[in-house]
Amino acid sequence: MKSAFVVTMLAASVSTPVAFRDIPTKEAAQAAMDRAMHYESEQGPSALVRCLQKDNSALHAGKIRVFALDGAGRVLADSIQPQRVGRDVLALTDVDGAQPYQEALRLAHASGGGWVYYRTRDPVTRAERAEAALVQRIDGVVLVSARAD
């Protein structure tokens, strides 16, 4: 009887797909940005910044978080790393030495927004991975929708 149970469990585990991680997509980043833009249009930029600072904000989804920068590259809201609020992040680099925050501000000021591509390390495996962040400027605030880990 015990062996029949084990065989049944093994058969069930082989046929059932298992998802260990929620892999963020560009579509998820776009959806989070759309929610933030809609919220700002109804509530204004100050309310948006306050909402983005909350980790449990409805504007965030899964592993995608939206954070806010001012036009000079200082963090206005970051629910994952709230200690960064008020800090200038323009000098921060990715694993290849590129400066994605400078690129984000350049895009925001030049065309209102776009995609920034950079490389990070997985926090668990330390493997390098390509990333993309959606940037959008609205009412003097630069929003960044990106992976949160």
N, C-alpha and C positions, 0 to 999 in steps of 0.2 A: 504494500500500500504506500509506504514511504517513497519507494522508487518511482511509482506511478505519478506521485505528486511532483517530484523533482523533474521528471521528464515533461510533464504538463507545463510546469513553470519555465523550463528551458525553451520549449516550443513557443510559448507565448512571448518570451523575451526576444526570441529571434525574429518573430514576425511583427513585433511592435517597434516602430521607429522611436528612437529616444533623442530628444533635443536637449543638449546639455547647456546651451547658451542661447540667448536671444541676440542674434546677429543684426545690428542696426543696418538700415538701408538708406539710400539717398531719398527714397520715397518717404520714409519715416522722418528723416530730417526736414524734408519739405513740409510734411504735415504738421510737425511741431512749429515750424516757422510760420505757417499759415495761421495756426491757433494764436501764436503770439501777436502777429500783425492784426488779426481780428480783435483780440483783446485790447490792443493799444488804440485801435480806431474807436472802440466804445468807451474805454476807461481813461485813456491818456497815457503819456510816457511815464509819469511818476508812479502811477498805479501798476503799470507793466513791470517796472524795475522792482517794486516791492513784491509783486507776485512771483517774479522769476527767482527771487532770493529764497523762496520757500521750497524745500526739498520735495514736499508733497503736492506741489502746484499741479493743477490739471493741465498746465501748458507743457509739462514734461511728459514723456511717454517711454516706457521701457528703459533702454540704455541711452536714449537720446535726451539731451538736456539743451535748453536754450540759455545762454548767458549774455550779458550786456556789457559793452564797452562805451566809454565816451569817445568823442572824436579825436582825442589825443592818445588813446591807447590805455587808459586807466579802467580797471574793472569796476563796473557799477553794480553788477549782480552776478553771483556764481553760487548756486545751491550746493555744488559738490565741494568746492573749496572756498567757503565764505571768508577765510582769512585773506584772500586775494583782493577783496573789495578795497578800492582806493589805490591799489598798486598798479604801476606801469608795467605792462607785459610785452612791450614792443621788442625788447632785447632777447626774449626767450626764443630758443631754437628747437628744431626737431632733431631726430637722430642723425640727419645728414648735414646739419648746420644751417638749414634754411630757416627763415624767420616768418612763420605763417601768420603771426599777428600783424606784422607790417604789411604783408600781402593782403590780409583781410581789410585793413584800413585803406590801403591803396584802392582796392576794388570798390569799397563802400563809397569813397569820395569821388572816384572817377566815373563809376557807372551805376551807383546805387546798390550794388551787390553782385553776387556770383558765387562760384565754388572755389574754395582754396584746397589744394592738395598738399599733403605732408606725410611724413613717416613717424611712427611712434613705436613703442615697445609694448607688447602685451604685459599687463601687470602681473600675471601669473607665470606664464611661460618664458617671458623676456624675449620672445621672438619678435623680430621687426615686422611691422605690418603697414600697409598703405592706408591712409585715412583721407576723408574728405569732409569739409565743413561748409555749410551754407551760410553766407553772410548777406545781411540786408541792413541798409541804413534807413531809419525812420525817425523823423523829428529830432535829429541831433544825437540819436542813440544808434549804436551799431550792434545789431543782434547777430549772434553766432549760434547756429544749430549744429551740434556735433555729438559724437560718442562720449559717454560720460565716464568710462572706466579708465 
